[in-house]
Amino acid sequence: MAGKTIRLTMAQAVVRYLCNQFTDIEGERVPLFAGVFGIFGHGNVTCFSEELERVQDQLPTWRGQNEQSMALAAIGYGKAKLRRQIMIATTSIGPGATNMVTAAGVAHANRLPVLLISGDTYNNRLPDPVLQQVEHFGDPSTTVNDSFHAVTRYWDRITHPAQILSSLPQALATMLDPADCGPAFLGLPQDTQELAYDYPIAFFEEKTWVIPRPRPSHDQVFAAAELLKTAKKPLIISGGGVRYSGAGEALASFAVERGIPMSETIAGKGAVVHDHPAYVDPLGIEGTDAAKALAENAGVVIAVGTRMQDFTTGSWTTFSPETQFIGINAARFDAAKHKALPVVGDALEALGDLDAALGDWSAPAARMEEASAEYASWNKMLDEYQNPTNDLLPSYSQVIGIVNKAAGDRDTVVTAAGGLPGETVKKLAYERRQHI
């Protein structure tokens, strides 16, 4: 097969490549791209949409009603699939594309994968301006798609059909990288989509992607173990990276065996159940009194898979100025935040290495006793708030308590912005394994 080619238009080649990408989820091989949300017009209604129509049985396309909402739905899918499967969102040029910029910002901030594909203006500029094309009088090379630069992890404009040979694999590798995960954007000029090119057949061979698990440096693990051994009152923070790594059970066992209380972030919610012996509830601005008390006197904090944003740190009022941090994270940028001792690697692998390096060390028994007392006090107050009353309207606490009792082990709670997320993470008792 070496050296053999097939002549396709760029649009045909993009769709064929996407259909031949797969991912491994707990030993099951499934399509990497589960489907496409699209609104079609100038830039994607010809060529690209025609090819999507041909593969509906492999890569189904659903018509959206609003570009922002369909891209947000695609992002939600990626989160629900723990970043192992991805959705595509495609739009026309102009305001249709810019409607997805907000969604791209959501994906970028939350390290979630989504492939955004928008039409782009003609390279030859002969039909300019097409309907709804935003014209920059002093720079005809600028299009609205340039606005995605600030909110995507990977950005490219395909001005020649051969460019997808390098661009598509790089976009996919970015979205599946635990450290660089985020949205990828491709701009497809209308006149480039229709151009034919002799593509290597090997480019379209089926590929199964496996999420990498980078191991941390031995030096970083040793340094983290030595720091932790000095801690009289350690604390664990479990972030979203714990769930994406599948490290929840490992971290829960580590916490119990080492005698370290375990708190969590909003993104990390659901790694353990409410009555886990080391669990002390969420931390930070929207956290509980139990976690707050343990954070304020913590000497060493092990932050696992969290970017330590202000809701977690209470804008850095949650911890003592003397608190030292160990940052376990696949992303170097996050692992080294706030003068943390970085352990750069996959959460599951890093925890295993750290556990081995600690030998027979465990925290003083008084630390877990303190945590149990604080947590019991909080749960007693929680029960009192959720008791029935004669009030005309139920409180947040009572509603959340009812929802919790009715929830099953596969249910998901979705909350809006504002005060409700804080009420939910503090008061949802998680008797079963659920997540927000």
C-alpha angles and dihedrals in degrees: 000000000000112000095011118133140191124211113232138151114254091251091052091049094050093052094044091051093049092050091055097055119101137175135210116237112182091325096317119115111221135162111281090218112052096188150310133266110203146176109189131212139109108000102020108033094082124048099359098047091043090057092047089054090057093057102043090127091057103029110021119207124210121195113236127213096211128022095221095049095047092049090049089051089052090052091049089054091053090051093048089051090051090244093297097110127038138205127213126223120194131187142170123257124278125026090354089067096043090055086072096054092087090051090049088054090053092051092045094049093047097041093240127151124239130149112225116194119182132175115248135205122276115281090214091050091212095130094040126172101037121185112301093359109155107226122209103202097206098038117038091179092067119092132173088262089074086072089074092067093087097049106039134077092213127027131176140159112211105221095161127036093234092062093078089068089075102020101057096052090047092050092051094045089053094051092049097044111106091214101042099030114147143100123325122205131201124185113204114196111217096237093047093055092063097048116109123224136176101248122192108254088223089068090070098049113125114266129193113207121210119197106245121239106204115201119227124243115273089230092056092048092049092049091049092050092050092050093048091051088063092056120109094176110027126172133196124217114199113204137183091276089068090061094044090051093047088236098132097107093042092051092046091052091046091053093052097043093047095040096238122145113238124219128173146209126237090259090049094052113132102030088117135015125257096256097048107136095238098039120113102170132252123332135224135019093349095033134105133267090249095057091041093056092048092047094051093059098033114128097191125020122197106208108195120191097340131123090212097232122180097270088061098043097036086237085303095306094106096075137051116255087242094057114118123210136213110200114205107185141136088228116072089206091062098036093059098045120130095008092300120164098248125227102182113200148077112314095234094048094042093051091052092051093046092048091053092048093053094064111189095340120130133167119264111280090238090070095062091042089055090049093050092051094049092047093048090052091051093048091050090055090045091055091050092052091050096049115115117264138183092247116132093235127033120244126240088258094054094047092048090048091054092048090050094052091049095046123104130214093265097046125117126208117217119192134183126236124274124050099338098077090055092048090048099050091047098046108030103102098204098211086170133035104281136143141207 
